Amino acid sequence: MVSLLPAAIGAFLSEEDDAGIVMLNLIRFEPDGGRERYLDYLQMAKPVLARFGAKILFGGDGLPPLTTGQEWNAVVLVQYPSRSAFRNLSGDAEYQVAFKVGEAAIADIVLQPLKHIDGLL
């Protein structure tokens, strides 16, 4: 189930829009066909992401964790050129159709926005 936090989203979108962000998606699929529905969602979402300048940097199956914590079925990293691109994508009618497919695929998800650390790379 996708449980968005409106206050957190509002705060995230109200920050300065001067740099790109990467969204970490930790995903647990619905047991009956969730992975397949998620792949359908990705195929629907990719052209919309491209239209807003966003792109999938990485997608992979989760392996057993090496630390305490929850195990996730998959991880996806999506790069957005700005917070406004994320906001505009989220409100796009074509994306909303794809989102419903993705939402039906997901039992649990963590969306963690990330910003670049200067000097790290």
N, CA, C and O atoms as CSV, one atom per row, in Angstrom:
chain,resi,resn,atom,element,x,y,z
A,1,MET,N,N,0.833,-1.172,0.000
A,1,MET,CA,C,0.000,0.000,0.000
A,1,MET,C,C,0.885,1.245,0.000
A,1,MET,O,O,1.838,1.337,0.774
A,2,VAL,N,N,0.577,2.167,-0.841
A,2,VAL,CA,C,1.311,3.419,-0.925
A,2,VAL,C,C,0.647,4.401,0.037
A,2,VAL,O,O,-0.502,4.793,-0.166
A,3,SER,N,N,1.365,4.796,1.077
A,3,SER,CA,C,0.849,5.743,2.069
A,3,SER,C,C,1.691,7.010,2.027
A,3,SER,O,O,2.678,7.143,2.750
A,4,LEU,N,N,1.286,7.931,1.171
A,4,LEU,CA,C,2.013,9.190,1.043
A,4,LEU,C,C,1.728,10.083,2.247
A,4,LEU,O,O,0.621,10.075,2.786
A,5,LEU,N,N,2.724,10.845,2.660
A,5,LEU,CA,C,2.592,11.770,3.777
A,5,LEU,C,C,2.463,13.189,3.223
A,5,LEU,O,O,3.469,13.791,2.847
A,6,PRO,N,N,1.241,13.738,3.165
A,6,PRO,CA,C,1.046,15.058,2.547
A,6,PRO,C,C,1.940,16.158,3.130
A,6,PRO,O,O,2.468,16.978,2.378
A,7,ALA,N,N,2.119,16.188,4.456
A,7,ALA,CA,C,2.959,17.234,5.063
A,7,ALA,C,C,4.413,17.089,4.614
A,7,ALA,O,O,5.077,18.085,4.330
A,8,ALA,N,N,4.907,15.850,4.549
A,8,ALA,CA,C,6.291,15.618,4.114
A,8,ALA,C,C,6.463,15.993,2.645
A,8,ALA,O,O,7.476,16.582,2.268
A,9,ILE,N,N,5.487,15.655,1.823
A,9,ILE,CA,C,5.559,16.008,0.400
A,9,ILE,C,C,5.519,17.519,0.237
A,9,ILE,O,O,6.274,18.077,-0.560
A,10,GLY,N,N,4.646,18.188,0.984
A,10,GLY,CA,C,4.573,19.644,0.923
A,10,GLY,C,C,5.887,20.289,1.313
A,10,GLY,O,O,6.346,21.212,0.640
A,11,ALA,N,N,6.501,19.819,2.387
A,11,ALA,CA,C,7.781,20.362,2.835
A,11,ALA,C,C,8.869,20.101,1.789
A,11,ALA,O,O,9.677,20.984,1.501
A,12,PHE,N,N,8.893,18.898,1.225
A,12,PHE,CA,C,9.883,18.540,0.207
A,12,PHE,C,C,9.756,19.460,-1.002
A,12,PHE,O,O,10.759,19.952,-1.519
A,13,LEU,N,N,8.527,19.691,-1.451
A,13,LEU,CA,C,8.314,20.498,-2.647
A,13,LEU,C,C,8.509,21.988,-2.393
A,13,LEU,O,O,8.699,22.752,-3.339
A,14,SER,N,N,8.464,22.417,-1.129
A,14,SER,CA,C,8.635,23.838,-0.829
A,14,SER,C,C,10.106,24.253,-0.748
A,14,SER,O,O,10.412,25.445,-0.712
A,15,GLU,N,N,11.011,23.280,-0.719
A,15,GLU,CA,C,12.449,23.581,-0.660
A,15,GLU,C,C,12.917,24.195,-1.982
A,15,GLU,O,O,12.209,24.138,-2.988
A,16,GLU,N,N,14.097,24.773,-1.967
A,16,GLU,CA,C,14.683,25.368,-3.169
A,16,GLU,C,C,14.751,24.340,-4.293
A,16,GLU,O,O,14.993,23.155,-4.063
A,17,ASP,N,N,14.533,24.819,-5.503
A,17,ASP,CA,C,14.434,23.953,-6.668
A,17,ASP,C,C,15.649,24.124,-7.580
A,17,ASP,O,O,15.507,24.111,-8.803
A,18,ASP,N,N,16.833,24.282,-7.004
A,18,ASP,CA,C,18.006,24.615,-7.804
A,18,ASP,C,C,18.870,23.434,-8.196
A,18,ASP,O,O,19.851,23.611,-8.918
A,19,ALA,N,N,18.538,22.238,-7.745
A,19,ALA,CA,C,19.377,21.079,-8.054
A,19,ALA,C,C,18.515,19.842,-8.249
A,19,ALA,O,O,17.390,19.754,-7.757
A,20,GLY,N,N,19.077,18.892,-8.981
A,20,GLY,CA,C,18.381,17.631,-9.182
A,20,GLY,C,C,18.308,16.822,-7.894
A,20,GLY,O,O,19.050,17.065,-6.943
A,21,ILE,N,N,17.415,15.878,-7.889
A,21,ILE,CA,C,17.284,14.963,-6.759
A,21,ILE,C,C,17.211,13.535,-7.299
A,21,ILE,O,O,16.881,13.307,-8.462
A,22,VAL,N,N,17.524,12.598,-6.435
A,22,VAL,CA,C,17.359,11.177,-6.747
A,22,VAL,C,C,16.380,10.627,-5.726
A,22,VAL,O,O,16.511,10.879,-4.528
A,23,MET,N,N,15.398,9.875,-6.205
A,23,MET,CA,C,14.408,9.276,-5.323
A,23,MET,C,C,14.723,7.785,-5.182
A,23,MET,O,O,14.692,7.028,-6.153
A,24,LEU,N,N,15.025,7.392,-3.953
A,24,LEU,CA,C,15.233,5.986,-3.632
A,24,LEU,C,C,13.870,5.363,-3.371
A,24,LEU,O,O,13.115,5.845,-2.526
A,25,ASN,N,N,13.555,4.296,-4.091
A,25,ASN,CA,C,12.306,3.555,-3.918
A,25,ASN,C,C,12.652,2.172,-3.380
A,25,ASN,O,O,13.268,1.370,-4.082
A,26,LEU,N,N,12.263,1.890,-2.150
A,26,LEU,CA,C,12.391,0.549,-1.578
A,26,LEU,C,C,11.010,-0.083,-1.690
A,26,LEU,O,O,10.036,0.452,-1.159
A,27,ILE,N,N,10.919,-1.213,-2.373
A,27,ILE,CA,C,9.612,-1.754,-2.757
A,27,ILE,C,C,9.430,-3.176,-2.258
A,27,ILE,O,O,10.329,-4.010,-2.363
A,28,ARG,N,N,8.248,-3.435,-1.714
A,28,ARG,CA,C,7.803,-4.791,-1.402
A,28,ARG,C,C,6.545,-5.011,-2.245
A,28,ARG,O,O,5.570,-4.268,-2.131
A,29,PHE,N,N,6.582,-6.043,-3.091
A,29,PHE,CA,C,5.484,-6.303,-4.014
A,29,PHE,C,C,4.329,-7.039,-3.349
A,29,PHE,O,O,4.511,-7.768,-2.374
A,30,GLU,N,N,3.142,-6.829,-3.897
A,30,GLU,CA,C,1.997,-7.662,-3.538
A,30,GLU,C,C,2.345,-9.099,-3.934
A,30,GLU,O,O,2.968,-9.313,-4.974
A,31,PRO,N,N,1.952,-10.086,-3.122
A,31,PRO,CA,C,2.383,-11.463,-3.398
A,31,PRO,C,C,1.832,-12.066,-4.687
A,31,PRO,O,O,2.505,-12.892,-5.303
A,32,ASP,N,N,0.654,-11.690,-5.105
A,32,ASP,CA,C,0.041,-12.310,-6.288
A,32,ASP,C,C,0.171,-11.415,-7.513
A,32,ASP,O,O,-0.740,-10.654,-7.837
A,33,GLY,N,N,1.311,-11.511,-8.189
A,33,GLY,CA,C,1.517,-10.789,-9.435
A,33,GLY,C,C,1.993,-9.361,-9.289
A,33,GLY,O,O,1.979,-8.610,-10.264
A,34,GLY,N,N,2.412,-8.964,-8.101
A,34,GLY,CA,C,2.861,-7.588,-7.902
A,34,GLY,C,C,4.059,-7.214,-8.751
A,34,GLY,O,O,4.092,-6.132,-9.337
A,35,ARG,N,N,5.038,-8.090,-8.823
A,35,ARG,CA,C,6.237,-7.803,-9.619
A,35,ARG,C,C,5.860,-7.576,-11.085
A,35,ARG,O,O,6.353,-6.635,-11.708
A,36,GLU,N,N,5.007,-8.413,-11.632
A,36,GLU,CA,C,4.605,-8.283,-13.031
A,36,GLU,C,C,3.842,-6.979,-13.253
A,36,GLU,O,O,4.067,-6.292,-14.250
A,37,ARG,N,N,2.933,-6.630,-12.322
A,37,ARG,CA,C,2.197,-5.373,-12.450
A,37,ARG,C,C,3.148,-4.179,-12.350
A,37,ARG,O,O,2.957,-3.172,-13.033
A,38,TYR,N,N,4.167,-4.290,-11.503
A,38,TYR,CA,C,5.133,-3.200,-11.380
A,38,TYR,C,C,5.911,-3.011,-12.679
A,38,TYR,O,O,6.168,-1.880,-13.089
A,39,LEU,N,N,6.285,-4.109,-13.324
A,39,LEU,CA,C,6.967,-4.008,-14.615
A,39,LEU,C,C,6.057,-3.354,-15.654
A,39,LEU,O,O,6.528,-2.583,-16.490
A,40,ASP,N,N,4.753,-3.658,-15.607
A,40,ASP,CA,C,3.790,-2.986,-16.494
A,40,ASP,C,C,3.771,-1.485,-16.197
A,40,ASP,O,O,3.767,-0.662,-17.113
A,41,TYR,N,N,3.758,-1.139,-14.909
A,41,TYR,CA,C,3.793,0.271,-14.506
A,41,TYR,C,C,5.032,0.968,-15.081
A,41,TYR,O,O,4.927,2.065,-15.631
A,42,LEU,N,N,6.203,0.336,-14.956
A,42,LEU,CA,C,7.431,0.948,-15.462
A,42,LEU,C,C,7.353,1.220,-16.957
A,42,LEU,O,O,7.793,2.272,-17.421
A,43,GLN,N,N,6.801,0.286,-17.709
A,43,GLN,CA,C,6.685,0.484,-19.150
A,43,GLN,C,C,5.768,1.660,-19.461
A,43,GLN,O,O,6.016,2.411,-20.405
A,44,MET,N,N,4.711,1.823,-18.672
A,44,MET,CA,C,3.804,2.956,-18.861
A,44,MET,C,C,4.459,4.267,-18.412
A,44,MET,O,O,4.245,5.312,-19.026
A,45,ALA,N,N,5.249,4.208,-17.350
A,45,ALA,CA,C,5.798,5.421,-16.740
A,45,ALA,C,C,7.034,5.956,-17.463
A,45,ALA,O,O,7.258,7.167,-17.464
A,46,LYS,N,N,7.834,5.097,-18.072
A,46,LYS,CA,C,9.108,5.541,-18.666
A,46,LYS,C,C,8.956,6.699,-19.658
A,46,LYS,O,O,9.723,7.657,-19.576
A,47,PRO,N,N,8.000,6.651,-20.592
A,47,PRO,CA,C,7.890,7.789,-21.519
A,47,PRO,C,C,7.461,9.081,-20.814
A,47,PRO,O,O,7.847,10.173,-21.230
A,48,VAL,N,N,6.675,8.958,-19.765
A,48,VAL,CA,C,6.247,10.144,-19.018
A,48,VAL,C,C,7.432,10.703,-18.238
A,48,VAL,O,O,7.639,11.916,-18.207
A,49,LEU,N,N,8.211,9.826,-17.610
A,49,LEU,CA,C,9.421,10.267,-16.916
A,49,LEU,C,C,10.318,11.047,-17.873
A,49,LEU,O,O,10.809,12.123,-17.531
A,50,ALA,N,N,10.528,10.511,-19.056
A,50,ALA,CA,C,11.404,11.157,-20.038
A,50,ALA,C,C,10.881,12.541,-20.412
A,50,ALA,O,O,11.659,13.477,-20.595
A,51,ARG,N,N,9.577,12.661,-20.521
A,51,ARG,CA,C,8.966,13.948,-20.882
A,51,ARG,C,C,9.280,15.020,-19.838
A,51,ARG,O,O,9.351,16.203,-20.173
A,52,PHE,N,N,9.467,14.625,-18.590
A,52,PHE,CA,C,9.768,15.563,-17.514
A,52,PHE,C,C,11.261,15.604,-17.168
A,52,PHE,O,O,11.656,16.196,-16.164
A,53,GLY,N,N,12.077,14.974,-18.006
A,53,GLY,CA,C,13.520,15.003,-17.798
A,53,GLY,C,C,14.009,14.060,-16.715
A,53,GLY,O,O,15.153,14.169,-16.273
A,54,ALA,N,N,13.164,13.136,-16.278
A,54,ALA,CA,C,13.540,12.167,-15.241
A,54,ALA,C,C,13.990,10.873,-15.903
A,54,ALA,O,O,13.600,10.561,-17.029
A,55,LYS,N,N,14.825,10.124,-15.175
A,55,LYS,CA,C,15.264,8.843,-15.727
A,55,LYS,C,C,15.574,7.867,-14.601
A,55,LYS,O,O,15.964,8.254,-13.499
A,56,ILE,N,N,15.389,6.604,-14.910
A,56,ILE,CA,C,15.706,5.543,-13.965
A,56,ILE,C,C,17.206,5.294,-14.042
A,56,ILE,O,O,17.736,4.959,-15.101
A,57,LEU,N,N,17.888,5.462,-12.907
A,57,LEU,CA,C,19.334,5.250,-12.841
A,57,LEU,C,C,19.684,3.799,-12.563
A,57,LEU,O,O,20.688,3.284,-13.056
A,58,PHE,N,N,18.845,3.146,-11.769
A,58,PHE,CA,C,19.135,1.774,-11.353
A,58,PHE,C,C,17.838,1.118,-10.905
A,58,PHE,O,O,16.977,1.759,-10.302
A,59,GLY,N,N,17.713,-0.140,-11.203
A,59,GLY,CA,C,16.630,-0.963,-10.680
A,59,GLY,C,C,17.181,-2.346,-10.432
A,59,GLY,O,O,17.849,-2.913,-11.296
A,60,GLY,N,N,16.912,-2.899,-9.261
A,60,GLY,CA,C,17.445,-4.213,-8.965
A,60,GLY,C,C,16.611,-4.972,-7.953
A,60,GLY,O,O,15.884,-4.387,-7.150
A,61,ASP,N,N,16.732,-6.280,-8.009
A,61,ASP,CA,C,16.074,-7.141,-7.035
A,61,ASP,C,C,16.826,-7.096,-5.720
A,61,ASP,O,O,18.056,-7.083,-5.690
A,62,GLY,N,N,16.070,-7.072,-4.637
A,62,GLY,CA,C,16.676,-7.090,-3.313
A,62,GLY,C,C,17.197,-8.480,-2.973
A,62,GLY,O,O,16.541,-9.487,-3.238
A,63,LEU,N,N,18.367,-8.516,-2.392
A,63,LEU,CA,C,18.946,-9.745,-1.856
A,63,LEU,C,C,18.782,-9.698,-0.341
A,63,LEU,O,O,18.435,-8.647,0.196
A,64,PRO,N,N,19.017,-10.789,0.357
A,64,PRO,CA,C,18.889,-10.754,1.818
A,64,PRO,C,C,19.782,-9.670,2.427
A,64,PRO,O,O,20.950,-9.550,2.056
A,65,PRO,N,N,19.237,-8.879,3.359
A,65,PRO,CA,C,20.025,-7.792,3.951
A,65,PRO,C,C,21.184,-8.301,4.804
A,65,PRO,O,O,21.147,-9.407,5.343
A,66,LEU,N,N,22.196,-7.473,4.907
A,66,LEU,CA,C,23.386,-7.808,5.687
A,66,LEU,C,C,23.378,-7.128,7.058
A,66,LEU,O,O,24.304,-7.300,7.851
A,67,THR,N,N,22.335,-6.363,7.323
A,67,THR,CA,C,22.168,-5.692,8.611
A,67,THR,C,C,20.742,-5.941,9.106
A,67,THR,O,O,19.910,-6.480,8.377
A,68,THR,N,N,20.474,-5.553,10.322
A,68,THR,CA,C,19.105,-5.681,10.810
A,68,THR,C,C,18.221,-4.719,10.043
A,68,THR,O,O,18.685,-3.676,9.582
A,69,GLY,N,N,16.984,-5.055,9.909
A,69,GLY,CA,C,16.043,-4.203,9.181
A,69,GLY,C,C,15.186,-5.031,8.261
A,69,GLY,O,O,15.282,-6.258,8.224
A,70,GLN,N,N,14.355,-4.347,7.527
A,70,GLN,CA,C,13.413,-5.006,6.643
A,70,GLN,C,C,14.079,-5.462,5.350
A,70,GLN,O,O,15.056,-4.874,4.887
A,71,GLU,N,N,13.531,-6.510,4.793
A,71,GLU,CA,C,13.972,-6.983,3.488
A,71,GLU,C,C,13.025,-6.411,2.440
A,71,GLU,O,O,11.810,-6.389,2.636
A,72,TRP,N,N,13.589,-5.948,1.322
A,72,TRP,CA,C,12.802,-5.354,0.237
A,72,TRP,C,C,12.947,-6.204,-1.006
A,72,TRP,O,O,14.008,-6.773,-1.262
A,73,ASN,N,N,11.867,-6.289,-1.784
A,73,ASN,CA,C,11.900,-7.068,-3.025
A,73,ASN,C,C,12.710,-6.393,-4.119
A,73,ASN,O,O,13.354,-7.062,-4.927
A,74,ALA,N,N,12.674,-5.054,-4.143
A,74,ALA,CA,C,13.353,-4.333,-5.220
A,74,ALA,C,C,13.735,-2.933,-4.749
A,74,ALA,O,O,13.169,-2.387,-3.802
A,75,VAL,N,N,14.718,-2.381,-5.448
A,75,VAL,CA,C,15.159,-1.008,-5.234
A,75,VAL,C,C,15.207,-0.338,-6.607
A,75,VAL,O,O,15.708,-0.909,-7.575
A,76,VAL,N,N,14.677,0.885,-6.671
A,76,VAL,CA,C,14.740,1.661,-7.902
A,76,VAL,C,C,15.214,3.064,-7.537
A,76,VAL,O,O,14.717,3.669,-6.587
A,77,LEU,N,N,16.177,3.574,-8.297
A,77,LEU,CA,C,16.656,4.949,-8.140
A,77,LEU,C,C,16.225,5.748,-9.362
A,77,LEU,O,O,16.548,5.394,-10.496
A,78,VAL,N,N,15.488,6.838,-9.114
A,78,VAL,CA,C,14.997,7.686,-10.199
A,78,VAL,C,C,15.568,9.087,-10.011
A,78,VAL,O,O,15.449,9.676,-8.937
A,79,GLN,N,N,16.185,9.611,-11.057
A,79,GLN,CA,C,16.759,10.955,-11.015
A,79,GLN,C,C,15.776,11.944,-11.641
A,79,GLN,O,O,15.246,11.720,-12.729
A,80,TYR,N,N,15.548,13.048,-10.918
A,80,TYR,CA,C,14.691,14.137,-11.398
A,80,TYR,C,C,15.548,15.386,-11.523
A,80,TYR,O,O,16.398,15.627,-10.666
A,81,PRO,N,N,15.349,16.191,-12.567
A,81,PRO,CA,C,16.167,17.389,-12.725
A,81,PRO,C,C,15.873,18.449,-11.661
A,81,PRO,O,O,16.699,19.328,-11.417
A,82,SER,N,N,14.705,18.367,-11.033
A,82,SER,CA,C,14.327,19.356,-10.024
A,82,SER,C,C,13.124,18.833,-9.237
A,82,SER,O,O,12.469,17.869,-9.636
A,83,ARG,N,N,12.856,19.479,-8.133
A,83,ARG,CA,C,11.667,19.123,-7.349
A,83,ARG,C,C,10.398,19.459,-8.120
A,83,ARG,O,O,9.402,18.740,-8.028
A,84,SER,N,N,10.431,20.549,-8.880
A,84,SER,CA,C,9.245,20.912,-9.659
A,84,SER,C,C,8.961,19.868,-10.741
A,84,SER,O,O,7.799,19.624,-11.066
A,85,ALA,N,N,10.005,19.245,-11.305
A,85,ALA,CA,C,9.784,18.170,-12.277
A,85,ALA,C,C,9.062,17.005,-11.606
A,85,ALA,O,O,8.158,16.410,-12.192
A,86,PHE,N,N,9.464,16.678,-10.374
A,86,PHE,CA,C,8.786,15.619,-9.617
A,86,PHE,C,C,7.323,15.998,-9.378
A,86,PHE,O,O,6.427,15.177,-9.574
A,87,ARG,N,N,7.086,17.237,-8.957
A,87,ARG,CA,C,5.715,17.707,-8.702
A,87,ARG,C,C,4.882,17.660,-9.984
A,87,ARG,O,O,3.759,17.156,-9.976
A,88,ASN,N,N,5.427,18.180,-11.080
A,88,ASN,CA,C,4.683,18.212,-12.334
A,88,ASN,C,C,4.400,16.816,-12.869
A,88,ASN,O,O,3.316,16.553,-13.389
A,89,LEU,N,N,5.365,15.930,-12.745
A,89,LEU,CA,C,5.162,14.540,-13.147
A,89,LEU,C,C,4.039,13.917,-12.329
A,89,LEU,O,O,3.155,13.260,-12.879
A,90,SER,N,N,4.074,14.121,-11.029
A,90,SER,CA,C,3.070,13.516,-10.141
A,90,SER,C,C,1.658,13.950,-10.494
A,90,SER,O,O,0.712,13.184,-10.315
A,91,GLY,N,N,1.504,15.169,-10.992
A,91,GLY,CA,C,0.182,15.672,-11.339
A,91,GLY,C,C,-0.237,15.415,-12.769
A,91,GLY,O,O,-1.358,15.755,-13.147
A,92,ASP,N,N,0.622,14.828,-13.570
A,92,ASP,CA,C,0.339,14.584,-14.979
A,92,ASP,C,C,-0.735,13.511,-15.150
A,92,ASP,O,O,-0.669,12.465,-14.504
A,93,ALA,N,N,-1.713,13.758,-16.006
A,93,ALA,CA,C,-2.836,12.827,-16.201
A,93,ALA,C,C,-2.374,11.459,-16.709
A,93,ALA,O,O,-2.867,10.431,-16.244
A,94,GLU,N,N,-1.438,11.434,-17.653
A,94,GLU,CA,C,-0.932,10.162,-18.170
A,94,GLU,C,C,-0.199,9.390,-17.073
A,94,GLU,O,O,-0.328,8.169,-16.978
A,95,TYR,N,N,0.567,10.099,-16.248
A,95,TYR,CA,C,1.270,9.434,-15.158
A,95,TYR,C,C,0.288,8.894,-14.122
A,95,TYR,O,O,0.525,7.828,-13.552
A,96,GLN,N,N,-0.793,9.598,-13.871
A,96,GLN,CA,C,-1.777,9.139,-12.892
A,96,GLN,C,C,-2.369,7.782,-13.290
A,96,GLN,O,O,-2.654,6.955,-12.424
A,97,VAL,N,N,-2.552,7.552,-14.574
A,97,VAL,CA,C,-3.035,6.248,-15.051
A,97,VAL,C,C,-1.994,5.177,-14.736
A,97,VAL,O,O,-2.334,4.108,-14.228
A,98,ALA,N,N,-0.725,5.461,-15.035
A,98,ALA,CA,C,0.351,4.506,-14.751
A,98,ALA,C,C,0.476,4.283,-13.240
A,98,ALA,O,O,0.673,3.153,-12.794
A,99,PHE,N,N,0.361,5.353,-12.461
A,99,PHE,CA,C,0.505,5.265,-11.008
A,99,PHE,C,C,-0.491,4.287,-10.407
A,99,PHE,O,O,-0.153,3.554,-9.478
A,100,LYS,N,N,-1.704,4.264,-10.919
A,100,LYS,CA,C,-2.724,3.325,-10.408
A,100,LYS,C,C,-2.279,1.879,-10.613
A,100,LYS,O,O,-2.529,1.033,-9.755
A,101,VAL,N,N,-1.629,1.587,-11.728
A,101,VAL,CA,C,-1.107,0.243,-11.990
A,101,VAL,C,C,0.012,-0.067,-10.995
A,101,VAL,O,O,0.045,-1.147,-10.406
A,102,GLY,N,N,0.924,0.885,-10.814
A,102,GLY,CA,C,2.022,0.686,-9.867
A,102,GLY,C,C,1.532,0.532,-8.443
A,102,GLY,O,O,2.029,-0.309,-7.695
A,103,GLU,N,N,0.562,1.340,-8.068
A,103,GLU,CA,C,0.005,1.285,-6.716
A,103,GLU,C,C,-0.581,-0.091,-6.417
A,103,GLU,O,O,-0.440,-0.599,-5.305
A,104,ALA,N,N,-1.239,-0.695,-7.406
A,104,ALA,CA,C,-1.829,-2.025,-7.229
A,104,ALA,C,C,-0.770,-3.113,-7.102
A,104,ALA,O,O,-1.067,-4.215,-6.640
A,105,ALA,N,N,0.464,-2.815,-7.510
A,105,ALA,CA,C,1.548,-3.792,-7.476
A,105,ALA,C,C,2.290,-3.817,-6.146
A,105,ALA,O,O,2.986,-4.785,-5.839
A,106,ILE,N,N,2.144,-2.763,-5.362
A,106,ILE,CA,C,3.004,-2.537,-4.203
A,106,ILE,C,C,2.289,-2.818,-2.890
A,106,ILE,O,O,1.217,-2.277,-2.619
A,107,ALA,N,N,2.902,-3.675,-2.080
A,107,ALA,CA,C,2.396,-3.931,-0.732
A,107,ALA,C,C,2.937,-2.895,0.245
A,107,ALA,O,O,2.240,-2.508,1.184
A,108,ASP,N,N,4.180,-2.439,0.035
A,108,ASP,CA,C,4.813,-1.458,0.909
A,108,ASP,C,C,5.914,-0.766,0.118
A,108,ASP,O,O,6.552,-1.369,-0.745
A,109,ILE,N,N,6.124,0.512,0.429
A,109,ILE,CA,C,7.157,1.271,-0.277
A,109,ILE,C,C,7.706,2.359,0.641
A,109,ILE,O,O,6.986,2.924,1.465
A,110,VAL,N,N,8.977,2.634,0.481
A,110,VAL,CA,C,9.617,3.797,1.095
A,110,VAL,C,C,10.111,4.658,-0.063
A,110,VAL,O,O,10.824,4.175,-0.942
A,111,LEU,N,N,9.727,5.938,-0.060
A,111,LEU,CA,C,10.249,6.913,-1.011
A,111,LEU,C,C,11.148,7.851,-0.228
A,111,LEU,O,O,10.687,8.603,0.630
A,112,GLN,N,N,12.430,7.797,-0.532
A,112,GLN,CA,C,13.413,8.612,0.193
A,112,GLN,C,C,14.101,9.544,-0.796
A,112,GLN,O,O,14.923,9.093,-1.594
A,113,PRO,N,N,13.777,10.848,-0.758
A,113,PRO,CA,C,14.493,11.774,-1.632
A,113,PRO,C,C,15.936,11.945,-1.164
A,113,PRO,O,O,16.221,11.964,0.033
A,114,LEU,N,N,16.830,12.069,-2.130
A,114,LEU,CA,C,18.256,12.206,-1.848
A,114,LEU,C,C,18.806,13.412,-2.599
A,114,LEU,O,O,18.377,13.704,-3.716
A,115,LYS,N,N,19.757,14.110,-1.985
A,115,LYS,CA,C,20.452,15.174,-2.688
A,115,LYS,C,C,21.942,14.870,-2.671
A,115,LYS,O,O,22.445,14.167,-1.794
A,116,HIS,N,N,22.620,15.408,-3.646
A,116,HIS,CA,C,24.053,15.171,-3.815
A,116,HIS,C,C,24.843,15.735,-2.640
A,116,HIS,O,O,24.535,16.816,-2.139
A,117,ILE,N,N,25.854,15.005,-2.205
A,117,ILE,CA,C,26.779,15.486,-1.198
A,117,ILE,C,C,28.010,16.027,-1.926
A,117,ILE,O,O,28.727,15.272,-2.582
A,118,ASP,N,N,28.250,17.312,-1.811
A,118,ASP,CA,C,29.421,17.916,-2.456
A,118,ASP,C,C,30.698,17.262,-1.950
A,118,ASP,O,O,30.857,17.028,-0.752
A,119,GLY,N,N,31.601,16.971,-2.870
A,119,GLY,CA,C,32.894,16.419,-2.526
A,119,GLY,C,C,32.914,14.926,-2.300
A,119,GLY,O,O,33.974,14.361,-2.031
A,120,LEU,N,N,31.778,14.274,-2.401
A,120,LEU,CA,C,31.733,12.833,-2.165
A,120,LEU,C,C,32.347,12.062,-3.329
A,120,LEU,O,O,33.076,11.093,-3.118
A,121,LEU,N,N,32.060,12.481,-4.532
A,121,LEU,CA,C,32.578,11.784,-5.726
A,121,LEU,C,C,33.622,12.604,-6.426
A,121,LEU,O,O,34.164,12.174,-7.445
